[in-house]
Amino acid sequence: MKCYKIFTLFVFLLLSKSVYSQFHLPPVWGNEIPQYDFRTKAYLSPKRIVWQEATNDATISGTECLLRVGNGQAVLSDGGLCHLKNGKSGRASLLLDFGRELQGGIQIVTGQSATHDVNVRVRFGESASEAMSDIDGKNGASNDHAIRDFILPLPWLGVAEYGNSGFRFVRIDLLGEDTDFLLKEVRASFLYNNLPYKGSFECDNDRLNKIWMTGAYTVHLNLQNYLWDGIKRDRLVWIGDIYPEVETVNTVFGYTDIVPKSLDLSRNLYPIPQWMNGYSSYSIWWLLTQYQWYMKQGNMKYLKEQRSYMFSLLNLLIEKIGTDGKEHLDGGRFLDWPSSTNLKGVDAGLQALMVLAMQTGEKMSNYLGDKQMANKCHDAALQLGKYIPGCNHSKQAAALMALAGTMDAKKANDNVIALGGAKGFSTFYGYYMLEAMAKAGNYQGAMDIISQYWGAMLDLGATTFWEDFNMDWLPNAARIDELAPAGKIDVHRMYGDYCYKGYRHSLCHGWASGPTSWLSENVLGVKVLKPGCKEVLIEPHLGNLKWVKGTYPTPYGVIKIMHKKGKDGKVISTITAPKGVKIIKR
C-alpha cells in the first residue's frame, strides 16, 4: 500500500504544471523555450444519428457502428464499418449529435476503402440546423473566428483530425463521383481544462439545479488558454463580459491562473488612456473584476502588481467627471447589445458604473494602503452623486443604479426590473438584474425569472447558455437539437440581432452564466466579507424551496453547507468550514 501511494504521488507530480513545465525540447533544438498546452484532450463518440441521406444512386449503410465507443485505431478488418458510396449523381451524407456542446474538433478513422484519396465536407454546428447550413451571406453562417465548414482530405486506412470550434453537431458529406468509402469512427476531440468542480449546488428544484450546472459548464468550456467569451464566435478576451464569468469561476472552480492571465492580457493590450476593447465601461469592469478576484482569492502580491495601472485608470475616470457630477466618458458608450438603442438608459447606466468604480476604487486603495487615493475616489463618488439621471425604463440601467445605491433597490425592482417578469432580460446584464432584485429582497421573484428565462433555453435543447435570448422567441419554436419540422421556427436561424444574427449567434457564451454564482451567493447564501474568504457570511434565502445544499471553494478549502426548512418554516443550517475561514451565520 505504501509503494502504491508513493507511485500515485509520483504520477501526480509528473503530470502537474510545476514539473511538466520544466520539460524541454530535445538538445538538437538548442536553447529554444517550448510553450506547452496543458489542456486535456478527450475523445467522445456520437450519441445518435440525427439524419442520413443517400441521394439518387448513392448508398449508405452501417451508420450504427459510429455510435460504438471507438479507440482511434485503424484496423485491417473491414467488418462492422460504416459504408458510404457515391454514384455518378448521388451523394451520401449524415448528421451526428455528440449529445452536448463541446470545444475542439473531430477525429475520423478510415478503413480499407475501394477508393483512395477521399475528400469529405465537414460542417460543425451548435444547433442541428447550423450543421446543415451553407455559408450564403444571408443566414449568418460563417467561418469567422473558427473554421466550421471545410473540405477535409482523408487518408486510406488511417486517422485524420481537424477542427477547433464550438459545436454539438457534425455533418459529413462524401464528395466525388463513384467514391466508395469505409468509415470506422467519427469522434469528437474535446479540448478543455481538466478543472475539478469544487463548488456545487443542489436543491429540491431540479430545474434550478440544471441551470446552475449549465452555467458552470458554459464557463468551463470557455476556460481555454484564456477566458473566452464564446467557443464558436468571440473566442476573445472581452474584458467587460468577463465579470460574470469570473464570478462563476470563483463559485465553481476557485483559483485558476487563467483568470489573472486574461486580466493581464487586457491590461497590457490597452495602456492608459486607451479603453479596454474600445469601451470605457469595459475598463470599469476590469476594475470591478479585480476587486471580486481579490476578495475571493486574497492574493495581495497580484493586487500590488495592478496598482500602477489601476490608479492611472482611476485618475483617468475621475477626469471624466464634470463639475455638475455628470460623467463624460468617451470611447464606445455601451452596456450590452439589447440596451444599446436606449441612449438615455445607456447614459444612466454609465453614470452608475462610474459610481461603482469610485466605490470600488476606494476599497481597493484602502487594501493597498493608499489613503490619499482612497479619499480621492470617495470624493469623486460624492461628486457623481450630484447628478442622478432617470433609467428611462431600462432594466440594465435600473439594475446598475440599484447596485450603486443611486436608485432605491425596491423601486428599481418594483417599477422596472420585475415588470413583465423575464421579458426584457438579457443573458449578460440579466446577472446584474438578478443582483438588484436580491438587494431589493425579491429572492423568489429572481428565482422565478431564472427558471423562466434561462430555463427556456434548456427547454429548447440547450446544453450551454446563449449569447442572447428573448422570451419573444418561444412561440412555435423548434428545439435546436432537431431539424425544424414544417411549420415550426428555426430559432437559431431566424433570430438574433446586431453582431449575432442567425447562425452567427453563439450558443455558448460565458457572460450568460450569471445564475450559477447568483444561486450560490443568494440561495445557498455565501457572501465573502474579507479578502481571501477569511470571513464569510452565510445568509440563505430559500424562497419556496424546502432545502438546499452545496459547497463553495476558498483558498483554504471547501465550505460545506446544508439548509433545511423545519416544520415551523425556520431554516436549520449545517455548515462546515476549513481552518482559516471564519463563518458568520445570519
C-alpha positions as CSV (number, residue, x, y, z in Angstrom):
1,M,0.0,0.0,0.0
2,K,2.8,2.4,0.8
3,C,4.5,1.7,-2.5
4,Y,1.2,2.4,-4.3
5,K,0.8,5.7,-2.5
6,I,4.4,6.7,-3.5
7,F,3.7,5.7,-7.1
8,T,0.5,7.7,-7.1
9,L,2.3,10.8,-5.8
10,F,5.0,10.4,-8.4
11,V,2.4,10.3,-11.2
12,F,0.6,13.3,-9.8
13,L,3.8,15.3,-9.7
14,L,4.8,14.2,-13.1
15,L,1.6,15.5,-14.6
16,S,1.5,18.7,-12.6
17,K,2.4,22.0,-14.2
18,S,5.2,22.6,-11.8
19,V,7.1,19.6,-13.0
20,Y,5.8,19.4,-16.6
21,S,6.7,23.0,-17.3
22,Q,10.4,22.1,-16.7
23,F,10.4,19.7,-19.7
24,H,12.5,20.8,-22.7
25,L,12.8,20.0,-26.3
26,P,15.5,17.6,-27.5
27,P,19.0,19.0,-27.5
28,V,19.0,19.4,-31.3
29,W,16.6,22.3,-30.8
30,G,19.2,24.3,-28.9
31,N,18.0,26.8,-26.3
32,E,14.6,27.4,-27.7
33,I,12.0,27.5,-24.9
34,P,8.9,25.3,-25.7
35,Q,5.4,26.5,-24.9
36,Y,3.2,23.7,-23.6
37,D,-0.5,23.4,-23.8
38,F,-1.8,22.0,-20.5
39,R,-5.4,21.4,-21.7
40,T,-6.8,17.9,-21.7
41,K,-8.0,16.2,-24.9
42,A,-10.7,13.6,-24.6
43,Y,-12.4,11.6,-27.4
44,L,-16.1,11.1,-27.4
45,S,-18.3,9.0,-29.7
46,P,-21.6,10.4,-31.1
47,K,-24.8,9.8,-29.2
48,R,-27.1,9.5,-32.1
49,I,-27.5,9.8,-35.9
50,V,-29.9,12.7,-36.3
51,W,-30.2,12.4,-40.1
52,Q,-28.8,10.5,-43.0
53,E,-29.4,10.7,-46.7
54,A,-28.2,8.9,-49.9
55,T,-29.5,10.8,-52.9
56,N,-30.0,9.3,-56.4
57,D,-27.5,6.4,-56.9
58,A,-25.7,6.9,-53.6
59,T,-25.9,4.4,-50.8
60,I,-25.2,4.4,-47.0
61,S,-25.2,1.6,-44.5
62,G,-23.8,0.6,-41.2
63,T,-24.1,4.0,-39.6
64,E,-24.9,2.4,-36.2
65,C,-21.3,1.4,-35.8
66,L,-20.4,5.0,-35.4
67,L,-22.2,5.1,-32.1
68,R,-19.9,2.5,-30.6
69,V,-17.1,3.6,-28.3
70,G,-14.1,3.9,-30.5
71,N,-10.4,3.6,-29.9
72,G,-8.9,5.8,-32.6
73,Q,-7.1,3.0,-34.3
74,A,-7.4,2.0,-37.9
75,V,-7.7,-1.8,-38.4
76,L,-7.3,-4.2,-41.3
77,S,-10.7,-5.8,-40.8
78,D,-13.5,-4.4,-42.9
79,G,-16.2,-5.9,-40.7
80,G,-18.7,-3.7,-39.0
81,L,-17.8,-0.4,-40.7
82,C,-20.0,2.4,-42.0
83,H,-20.1,2.2,-45.8
84,L,-20.8,5.3,-47.8
85,K,-20.9,5.2,-51.6
86,N,-21.4,8.0,-54.1
87,G,-22.5,7.2,-57.7
88,K,-22.5,9.4,-60.7
89,S,-25.1,11.8,-59.4
90,G,-25.8,10.9,-55.8
91,R,-24.2,11.8,-52.5
92,A,-24.1,10.1,-49.1
93,S,-24.4,12.3,-46.1
94,L,-25.0,12.0,-42.3
95,L,-25.5,14.3,-39.3
96,L,-24.1,13.3,-35.9
97,D,-25.1,14.5,-32.5
98,F,-22.5,14.3,-29.7
99,G,-25.0,15.0,-27.0
100,R,-23.9,18.3,-25.7
101,E,-21.9,21.4,-26.6
102,L,-18.1,20.8,-27.0
103,Q,-15.0,22.8,-27.8
104,G,-12.5,21.1,-30.1
105,G,-12.6,19.2,-33.4
106,I,-13.2,15.7,-34.8
107,Q,-11.1,12.6,-35.4
108,I,-12.0,10.4,-38.4
109,V,-10.8,6.8,-38.6
110,T,-11.0,5.2,-42.1
111,G,-10.9,1.6,-43.4
112,Q,-9.6,-0.1,-46.5
113,S,-11.8,1.8,-48.8
114,A,-12.1,0.8,-52.5
115,T,-11.4,4.5,-53.3
116,H,-8.2,6.2,-52.3
117,D,-7.7,10.0,-51.9
118,V,-11.2,10.6,-50.4
119,N,-12.5,14.0,-49.6
120,V,-15.4,14.9,-47.2
121,R,-17.1,18.1,-46.4
122,V,-17.4,18.7,-42.7
123,R,-19.8,21.2,-41.1
124,F,-19.8,21.9,-37.3
125,G,-23.0,23.3,-35.7
126,E,-24.1,24.4,-32.3
127,S,-27.6,23.6,-33.5
128,A,-28.6,20.8,-35.8
129,S,-29.8,23.3,-38.4
130,E,-26.5,25.2,-38.3
131,A,-24.6,22.0,-39.2
132,M,-26.9,21.6,-42.2
133,S,-26.4,25.2,-43.4
134,D,-24.3,26.8,-46.2
135,I,-22.3,29.9,-45.8
136,D,-24.5,32.0,-48.1
137,G,-24.1,35.5,-46.7
138,K,-27.7,35.6,-45.6
139,N,-28.3,33.1,-42.8
140,G,-25.4,34.2,-40.6
141,A,-23.4,31.0,-41.0
142,S,-19.7,31.8,-41.3
143,N,-16.1,30.7,-40.7
144,D,-15.4,33.8,-38.5
145,H,-13.2,33.1,-35.5
146,A,-13.2,29.4,-36.1
147,I,-13.5,27.3,-39.2
148,R,-16.7,25.3,-39.1
149,D,-17.3,24.5,-42.8
150,F,-14.4,22.9,-44.7
151,I,-13.2,20.2,-47.1
152,L,-11.1,17.6,-45.4
153,P,-8.9,15.0,-47.3
154,L,-8.8,11.6,-45.6
155,P,-6.1,9.0,-45.6
156,W,-6.8,5.5,-46.8
157,L,-6.7,3.2,-43.7
158,G,-5.6,5.9,-41.4
159,V,-6.6,8.7,-39.0
160,A,-7.3,12.4,-39.6
161,E,-8.0,15.0,-37.0
162,Y,-9.1,18.6,-37.6
163,G,-11.1,21.4,-36.2
164,N,-11.1,24.0,-33.4
165,S,-14.5,25.3,-32.8
166,G,-17.6,25.2,-30.6
167,F,-20.1,22.6,-31.7
168,R,-22.5,19.8,-30.8
169,F,-23.5,18.5,-34.3
170,V,-21.3,17.5,-37.2
171,R,-22.5,16.9,-40.8
172,I,-20.3,14.8,-43.1
173,D,-20.8,14.7,-46.9
174,L,-18.8,12.2,-49.0
175,L,-17.5,14.1,-52.1
176,G,-16.6,13.0,-55.6
177,E,-18.3,10.7,-58.2
178,D,-18.0,7.0,-57.9
179,T,-16.5,7.2,-54.4
180,D,-16.6,4.1,-52.3
181,F,-15.6,4.8,-48.7
182,L,-15.4,2.9,-45.4
183,L,-15.7,4.8,-42.2
184,K,-14.7,3.2,-38.9
185,E,-15.1,6.1,-36.4
186,V,-16.0,9.8,-36.1
187,R,-15.1,11.0,-32.6
188,A,-15.2,14.5,-31.1
189,S,-11.7,15.6,-29.9
190,F,-12.9,17.5,-26.9
191,L,-10.3,20.1,-25.7
192,Y,-10.8,21.5,-22.2
193,N,-9.0,22.4,-18.9
194,N,-9.4,19.5,-16.5
195,L,-10.5,21.5,-13.5
196,P,-12.4,19.9,-10.6
197,Y,-15.8,21.3,-9.8
198,K,-15.1,22.3,-6.2
199,G,-18.3,24.3,-5.9
200,S,-21.7,22.7,-6.0
201,F,-25.4,23.5,-5.7
202,E,-28.4,21.2,-5.2
203,C,-31.9,21.9,-4.0
204,D,-35.4,20.3,-4.3
205,N,-36.0,22.2,-7.6
206,D,-34.3,20.1,-10.4
207,R,-34.7,22.9,-12.9
208,L,-32.6,25.3,-10.8
209,N,-30.0,22.5,-10.3
210,K,-29.7,22.0,-14.0
211,I,-29.5,25.8,-14.6
212,W,-26.7,26.1,-12.0
213,M,-24.7,23.2,-13.7
214,T,-25.3,24.5,-17.2
215,G,-23.9,27.9,-16.3
216,A,-20.9,26.2,-14.7
217,Y,-20.3,24.1,-17.8
218,T,-20.7,27.1,-20.1
219,V,-17.9,28.9,-18.4
220,H,-15.8,25.7,-18.2
221,L,-15.9,25.4,-22.0
222,N,-14.6,29.0,-22.3
223,L,-11.8,28.4,-19.9
224,Q,-9.2,27.6,-22.6
225,N,-5.7,29.1,-22.6
226,Y,-7.5,32.4,-21.8
227,L,-11.0,33.1,-20.6
228,W,-13.0,33.5,-23.8
229,D,-16.5,34.9,-24.3
230,G,-17.6,32.2,-26.7
231,I,-16.1,29.0,-28.1
232,K,-17.5,29.3,-31.7
233,R,-17.5,33.0,-32.1
234,D,-15.9,35.7,-29.9
235,R,-13.0,33.4,-29.0
236,L,-11.6,36.5,-27.4
237,V,-11.0,38.1,-24.0
238,W,-13.8,40.7,-23.8
239,I,-12.9,42.2,-20.5
240,G,-16.4,43.6,-19.7
241,D,-18.0,40.3,-20.4
242,I,-15.6,38.5,-18.1
243,Y,-17.1,39.9,-14.9
244,P,-19.9,37.3,-14.6
245,E,-17.6,34.6,-15.9
246,V,-15.0,35.3,-13.2
247,E,-17.8,35.2,-10.6
248,T,-18.8,31.8,-11.9
249,V,-15.1,30.7,-11.8
250,N,-14.9,31.8,-8.1
251,T,-18.1,29.9,-7.3
252,V,-17.3,26.6,-9.2
253,F,-13.6,26.2,-9.6
254,G,-11.9,28.6,-7.2
255,Y,-8.4,29.7,-8.2
256,T,-7.1,29.2,-11.8
257,D,-4.3,31.2,-13.3
258,I,-6.4,31.6,-16.5
259,V,-8.2,34.5,-14.8
260,P,-5.2,36.7,-13.9
261,K,-3.6,35.7,-17.2
262,S,-6.7,37.1,-19.0
263,L,-7.0,40.2,-16.9
264,D,-3.3,40.9,-17.5
265,L,-3.7,40.4,-21.3
266,S,-6.2,43.2,-21.5
267,R,-4.2,45.5,-19.2
268,N,-1.1,45.1,-21.4
269,L,-3.0,45.5,-24.6
270,Y,-4.7,48.7,-23.7
271,P,-2.3,51.1,-21.9
272,I,-3.8,54.2,-20.4
273,P,-5.5,56.4,-21.8
274,Q,-7.0,53.6,-24.0
275,W,-10.2,52.0,-23.1
276,M,-10.2,48.2,-23.0
277,N,-11.8,46.7,-26.1
278,G,-12.6,50.3,-27.1
279,Y,-15.3,50.7,-24.4
280,S,-15.0,52.9,-21.3
281,S,-17.4,50.7,-19.5
282,Y,-15.1,47.7,-20.1
283,S,-12.2,49.3,-18.4
284,I,-14.5,49.8,-15.4
285,W,-15.5,46.2,-15.5
286,W,-11.8,45.3,-15.4
287,L,-11.5,47.3,-12.2
288,L,-14.6,45.7,-10.7
289,T,-13.4,42.2,-11.7
290,Q,-10.1,42.8,-10.0
291,Y,-11.9,43.6,-6.8
292,Q,-14.0,40.4,-6.9
293,W,-11.0,38.3,-7.7
294,Y,-9.1,39.8,-4.7
295,M,-12.0,39.3,-2.4
296,K,-12.4,35.6,-3.3
297,Q,-8.7,34.7,-3.7
298,G,-6.9,37.2,-1.4
299,N,-3.7,37.4,-3.4
300,M,-2.1,40.7,-2.3
301,K,1.0,40.2,-4.4
302,Y,-1.1,40.1,-7.5
303,L,-3.1,43.1,-6.4
304,K,0.0,45.1,-5.9
305,E,1.1,44.3,-9.4
306,Q,-2.1,46.1,-10.6
307,R,-1.5,49.2,-8.6
308,S,0.1,51.4,-11.2
309,Y,-2.4,50.6,-13.9
310,M,-5.3,50.7,-11.5
311,F,-4.5,54.1,-10.1
312,S,-3.9,55.5,-13.6
313,L,-7.3,54.2,-14.6
314,L,-9.0,55.7,-11.6
315,N,-7.4,59.1,-12.3
316,L,-8.5,58.9,-15.9
317,L,-12.1,58.1,-14.8
318,I,-12.0,61.0,-12.3
319,E,-11.0,63.3,-15.2
320,K,-14.2,62.4,-16.9
321,I,-16.5,63.8,-14.2
322,G,-17.9,67.2,-14.8
323,T,-18.4,69.9,-12.2
324,D,-22.1,69.1,-12.2
325,G,-21.3,65.4,-11.3
326,K,-22.2,64.1,-14.8
327,E,-19.8,61.6,-16.4
328,H,-18.3,62.5,-19.7
329,L,-16.9,59.1,-20.8
330,D,-15.6,59.0,-24.4
331,G,-14.9,55.9,-26.5
332,G,-17.7,53.4,-27.0
333,R,-20.6,54.1,-24.8
334,F,-22.0,50.6,-24.2
335,L,-23.8,48.4,-21.6
336,D,-25.0,45.4,-23.6
337,W,-26.4,45.0,-27.1
338,P,-30.2,44.8,-26.2
339,S,-29.9,48.1,-24.4
340,S,-27.8,49.9,-27.0
341,T,-30.6,51.7,-28.7
342,N,-31.9,53.2,-25.4
343,L,-29.3,56.0,-25.3
344,K,-30.7,57.7,-22.2
345,G,-30.7,54.3,-20.5
346,V,-27.0,53.8,-21.5
347,D,-26.2,57.3,-20.1
348,A,-27.8,56.4,-16.8
349,G,-26.1,53.0,-16.7
350,L,-22.7,54.6,-17.3
351,Q,-23.3,57.1,-14.6
352,A,-24.0,54.3,-12.2
353,L,-20.9,52.3,-13.4
354,M,-18.8,55.4,-12.6
355,V,-20.2,55.4,-9.0
356,L,-19.4,51.7,-8.7
357,A,-15.9,52.3,-10.0
358,M,-15.2,55.0,-7.4
359,Q,-16.7,53.0,-4.6
360,T,-14.6,50.0,-5.6
361,G,-11.5,52.2,-6.1
362,E,-11.8,53.5,-2.5
363,K,-11.9,49.9,-1.2
364,M,-9.0,48.8,-3.3
365,S,-6.9,51.8,-2.4
366,N,-7.5,51.1,1.3
367,Y,-6.4,47.5,0.8
368,L,-3.3,48.8,-0.9
369,G,-2.7,51.2,2.0
370,D,-3.1,54.4,-0.1
371,K,-5.3,56.7,1.9
372,Q,-4.8,59.6,-0.5
373,M,-6.2,57.7,-3.5
374,A,-9.0,56.3,-1.3
375,N,-10.1,59.8,-0.3
376,K,-9.9,60.9,-3.9
377,C,-12.2,58.1,-5.0
378,H,-14.6,58.8,-2.1
379,D,-14.8,62.5,-3.1
380,A,-15.4,61.5,-6.7
381,A,-18.3,59.2,-5.8
382,L,-19.9,62.1,-3.8
383,Q,-19.4,64.4,-6.9
384,L,-21.1,61.8,-9.1
385,G,-24.0,61.7,-6.7
386,K,-24.9,65.2,-7.6
387,Y,-26.3,64.0,-10.9
388,I,-28.7,61.1,-10.9
389,P,-30.4,60.6,-14.3
390,G,-33.6,58.6,-14.8
391,C,-33.2,55.0,-16.1
392,N,-35.6,55.5,-19.0
393,H,-37.3,52.2,-18.3
394,S,-34.0,50.3,-19.0
395,K,-33.7,47.2,-16.8
396,Q,-30.0,47.3,-17.4
397,A,-29.6,50.9,-16.1
398,A,-32.0,50.3,-13.2
399,A,-30.0,47.3,-12.1
400,L,-26.7,49.2,-12.1
401,M,-28.3,52.2,-10.3
402,A,-29.7,49.9,-7.6
403,L,-26.3,48.2,-7.1
404,A,-24.6,51.6,-7.0
405,G,-27.1,53.0,-4.5
406,T,-28.2,55.9,-6.7
407,M,-31.7,54.4,-7.0
408,D,-33.7,52.7,-4.3
409,A,-33.4,48.9,-4.9
410,K,-37.0,48.3,-4.1
411,K,-38.2,51.0,-6.5
412,A,-35.8,49.6,-9.2
413,N,-37.3,46.1,-8.7
414,D,-40.9,47.1,-8.4
415,N,-41.1,49.8,-11.1
416,V,-38.6,48.5,-13.7
417,I,-36.8,45.2,-13.3
418,A,-39.6,42.9,-12.1
419,L,-42.1,44.4,-14.5
420,G,-43.1,41.8,-17.1
421,G,-41.0,39.2,-15.4
422,A,-38.3,37.7,-17.7
423,K,-39.4,39.9,-20.6
424,G,-36.6,42.4,-21.3
425,F,-34.0,40.4,-19.6
426,S,-30.7,39.8,-21.3
427,T,-28.1,37.0,-20.9
428,F,-25.3,39.3,-19.9
429,Y,-26.9,42.0,-17.9
430,G,-29.5,39.6,-16.5
431,Y,-26.9,38.8,-13.8
432,Y,-27.0,42.4,-12.6
433,M,-30.8,42.5,-12.7
434,L,-30.9,39.4,-10.5
435,E,-28.4,41.0,-8.1
436,A,-30.5,44.1,-7.9
437,M,-33.6,42.0,-7.2
438,A,-31.7,40.3,-4.4
439,K,-30.7,43.7,-3.0
440,A,-34.5,44.6,-3.0
441,G,-35.2,41.3,-1.2
442,N,-37.1,39.8,-4.1
443,Y,-35.3,36.5,-4.0
444,Q,-38.3,34.3,-5.0
445,G,-39.0,36.6,-7.9
446,A,-35.4,36.3,-9.1
447,M,-35.6,32.5,-8.8
448,D,-38.8,32.5,-10.9
449,I,-37.1,34.6,-13.6
450,I,-34.1,32.3,-13.6
451,S,-36.4,29.4,-14.1
452,Q,-38.4,31.2,-16.8
453,Y,-35.6,32.8,-18.8
454,W,-32.6,30.6,-18.5
455,G,-34.8,27.5,-18.2
456,A,-36.4,28.4,-21.5
457,M,-33.1,27.8,-23.3
458,L,-32.9,24.4,-21.7
459,D,-36.5,23.7,-22.9
460,L,-35.3,24.4,-26.5
461,G,-32.5,21.8,-26.1
462,A,-29.6,24.0,-25.0
463,T,-26.7,22.4,-23.1
464,T,-25.0,25.7,-22.6
465,F,-26.3,29.3,-22.3
466,W,-26.5,31.6,-25.3
467,E,-25.1,34.9,-26.3
468,D,-28.6,36.4,-26.2
469,F,-32.1,35.2,-25.7
470,N,-35.5,36.8,-25.8
471,M,-38.8,35.4,-24.4
472,D,-40.5,36.5,-27.6
473,W,-38.6,33.8,-29.5
474,L,-40.5,31.0,-27.7
475,P,-43.9,30.8,-29.6
476,N,-43.8,28.0,-32.2
477,A,-40.1,27.5,-31.7
478,A,-38.4,24.2,-32.7
479,R,-35.7,22.7,-30.5
480,I,-32.1,23.3,-31.5
481,D,-31.3,19.6,-31.3
482,E,-33.7,18.7,-34.1
483,L,-34.2,19.8,-37.7
484,A,-37.0,22.2,-37.6
485,P,-40.3,20.5,-38.6
486,A,-42.5,22.1,-41.2
487,G,-44.5,24.9,-39.6
488,K,-42.0,25.4,-36.7
489,I,-39.5,28.2,-36.3
490,D,-35.7,27.5,-36.5
491,V,-34.7,29.7,-33.6
492,H,-31.0,29.7,-34.4
493,R,-31.5,30.9,-38.0
494,M,-34.4,33.3,-37.6
495,Y,-33.4,35.3,-34.5
496,G,-30.5,37.4,-33.2
497,D,-29.5,40.9,-33.8
498,Y,-26.6,43.3,-34.0
499,C,-23.4,41.2,-34.4
500,Y,-25.1,37.9,-33.7
501,K,-27.7,37.5,-36.4
502,G,-28.8,34.0,-37.5
503,Y,-26.3,31.2,-37.3
504,R,-23.6,33.6,-36.3
505,H,-25.3,33.7,-32.9
506,S,-23.2,32.0,-30.3
507,L,-25.0,29.3,-28.3
508,C,-22.2,29.1,-25.7
509,H,-21.4,32.5,-24.2
510,G,-19.8,32.7,-20.7
511,W,-21.4,36.0,-19.9
512,A,-24.7,34.2,-19.7
513,S,-23.7,32.1,-16.6
514,G,-25.0,34.6,-14.0
515,P,-27.5,32.3,-12.3
516,T,-24.7,29.9,-11.2
517,S,-22.9,32.4,-8.9
518,W,-26.2,34.1,-8.0
519,L,-27.8,30.9,-6.7
520,S,-24.7,30.1,-4.6
521,E,-24.5,33.6,-3.2
522,N,-28.1,34.3,-2.6
523,V,-29.9,30.9,-2.1
524,L,-27.0,28.9,-0.6
525,G,-26.2,32.2,1.0
526,V,-22.4,32.6,0.6
527,K,-21.2,36.2,0.8
528,V,-17.4,36.9,1.2
529,L,-16.8,39.7,3.7
530,K,-13.0,39.7,3.9
531,P,-10.3,39.2,1.2
532,G,-9.4,35.6,0.5
533,C,-12.6,34.3,2.1
534,K,-11.2,34.8,5.6
535,E,-14.6,35.9,6.8
536,V,-17.7,34.6,5.1
537,L,-21.4,35.4,5.8
538,I,-23.9,32.6,5.3
539,E,-27.3,34.1,4.8
540,P,-29.7,31.7,2.9
541,H,-32.8,32.8,1.1
542,L,-34.8,29.6,0.2
543,G,-38.0,31.2,-1.0
544,N,-40.3,28.3,-1.9
545,L,-37.5,25.8,-1.7
546,K,-37.6,23.1,1.1
547,W,-33.8,22.6,1.2
548,V,-30.6,23.5,-0.4
549,K,-27.1,22.2,-0.1
550,G,-23.8,22.8,-1.7
551,T,-20.1,23.7,-1.5
552,Y,-18.1,26.8,-2.0
553,P,-14.3,26.9,-2.8
554,T,-12.0,29.1,-0.8
555,P,-8.2,29.4,-0.8
556,Y,-8.3,27.3,2.5
557,G,-10.5,24.6,1.2
558,V,-14.2,24.0,0.6
559,I,-17.1,25.3,2.7
560,K,-19.9,22.6,3.0
561,I,-23.4,23.9,3.6
562,M,-26.8,22.4,4.2
563,H,-30.0,24.4,4.8
564,K,-33.4,22.8,5.5
565,K,-36.7,24.2,6.4
566,G,-38.2,22.9,9.6
567,K,-41.9,22.4,10.2
568,D,-42.2,25.9,11.6
569,G,-40.7,27.3,8.4
570,K,-37.4,28.3,10.1
571,V,-34.2,27.3,8.3
572,I,-31.9,24.9,10.0
573,S,-28.3,25.1,8.8
574,T,-25.3,22.8,9.0
575,I,-22.0,24.4,8.0
576,T,-18.5,23.0,7.9
577,A,-15.7,25.4,7.1
578,P,-12.0,24.8,6.6
579,K,-9.5,26.2,9.1
580,G,-8.7,29.8,8.3
581,V,-12.3,30.7,7.3
582,K,-14.5,32.4,9.9
583,I,-18.2,31.8,9.3
584,I,-20.9,34.3,10.4
585,K,-24.4,32.9,10.2
586,R,-27.4,35.1,9.8
